[in-house]
Amino acid sequence: MTLSTTPAADALLGNYKRAPITLVDGDGVYLIDADGKRYLDFVSGIAVNALGYGDDGLRAALHDAADGLIHVSNLYATAAGEQLAATLAGASFASKVFFCNSGAEANEAAFKFARRWGRTRADTKHEIIALRGSFHGRLFGTLAATDRPSYRMPFRPLAPGISIAERDIEDLAAALSPETAAAVILEPVQGEGGVRVLDAGFVREVRALTKERDVALIFDEIQCGLGRTGTLFAYEHFDVEPDMLTLAKPIAGGLPMGAVLVTDEVASTIKPGDHGTTFGGGPFVASIANYVVGRLSDPVLLRTITQNGEWLGKQLNDIAHRTGRIRAVRGLGYIWGIDVMGTAAHVVAEALSAGLLTCSAGDYTVRLLPPLVTTREELAAGLQILEEVL
Ligand SMILES: *Cc1c(COP(=O)(O)O)cnc(C)c1O
């Protein structure tokens, strides 16, 4: 028998377009490739690695958790998940929390909870309405709520009863029948859709409209939540509360976890057996999330993100003026999108060569998602590279 000499990468399915580097290590807010080259990381594993790399506290939490139970299934209670649920509920509008393993799973669960709740009002209440520019995941239900034709088209038919409305209160009002609509889902800051901070007045109008029509409102804070905008939850900027909120990306320090936060009213309609998942909220991952959520709730950290975010916005606008290569700058905190001349992919590739990791959000927007522990000096170093590249 001869062993295959195929390079390992050839065995991976070709569903990702990867950058031409292999990462082997991390140090603070830097990643290091197999050739020893260092990259300042303004991607954070797509808004996941809030604490950067090699964080001492995270490492200690991982070691502690490794000494305990990894998994027991949801047939039994464990303390870490109960503690995490209590923390998230205590810090938010919510009274109950469901755990799963990814962002798309969290939104799928929220859709099921919306239908369960909706059907207690009227048997016809089932529709989910998402907004133009939305990204809610790649599974069949969430894909139907994701407004990206290239993601959707090859996989039709998508889940029925899920549609997209314009980011316009009149259009939404026309789409929202009190007899059939169960929920509206929106990202307070649309991430993949180009970093669009929704207008606070619009979000308040959506809240008023959904209340009036007896429709649940779901905030997808999978990307913008847990400190990234300078508040623990992004909705705190808008002065409105949803009926459900979904979390994932940064919640467990890079381990897979999602969560759905719900009001008492929604929770009261969910019965044993309505939903489930084998791994969700297990003791290992929940222990890590307890540590991470504790760190991300720190008011000093949040204030720093707010202040550095304001500074970052000013710097990006200055770079736009100096280079003439940026058409628009959007964002807050540590989530920014810049619309560039030419394609985002080109700028992302050039920045990578120059030692700065960025990612795109659509064809023309370069997205910046630094770890939430990035200092102003490190932000400035990244912006200098970005300006030279532009
Ligand atoms: C990443 C993301 C998702 C999907 O999360 P996965 O863990 O990739 O399934 C959903 N909504 C938003 C806003 C996201 O940024």
The ligand as a Tripos MOL2 file, in Angstrom:
@<TRIPOS>MOLECULE
LIG
   15    15     1     0     0
SMALL
NO_CHARGES

@<TRIPOS>ATOM
      1 C1        -21.6670   35.4540   10.6280 C.3       1 LIG1
      2 C2        -23.0890   35.8790   10.7270 C.ar      1 LIG1
      3 C3        -24.1320   34.9460   10.7500 C.ar      1 LIG1
      4 C4        -23.9020   33.4700   10.5550 C.3       1 LIG1
      5 O1        -23.0850   32.9160   11.5270 O.3       1 LIG1
      6 P1        -22.3970   31.4740   11.2540 P.3       1 LIG1
      7 O2        -21.7720   31.1510   12.5770 O.co2     1 LIG1
      8 O3        -21.4140   31.6780   10.1540 O.co2     1 LIG1
      9 O4        -23.4870   30.5450   10.8830 O.co2     1 LIG1
     10 C5        -25.4310   35.4220   10.9030 C.ar      1 LIG1
     11 N1        -25.6840   36.7210   11.0390 N.ar      1 LIG1
     12 C6        -24.7100   37.6410   11.0380 C.ar      1 LIG1
     13 C7        -25.0530   39.0850   11.2120 C.3       1 LIG1
     14 C8        -23.3820   37.2550   10.8590 C.ar      1 LIG1
     15 O5        -22.4190   38.1820   10.8040 O.3       1 LIG1
@<TRIPOS>BOND
     1     1     2 1
     2     2     3 ar
     3     2    14 ar
     4     3     4 1
     5     3    10 ar
     6     4     5 1
     7     5     6 1
     8     6     7 2
     9     6     8 1
    10     6     9 1
    11    10    11 ar
    12    11    12 ar
    13    12    13 1
    14    12    14 ar
    15    14    15 1
@<TRIPOS>SUBSTRUCTURE
     1 LIG1         1 GROUP 0 **** ****
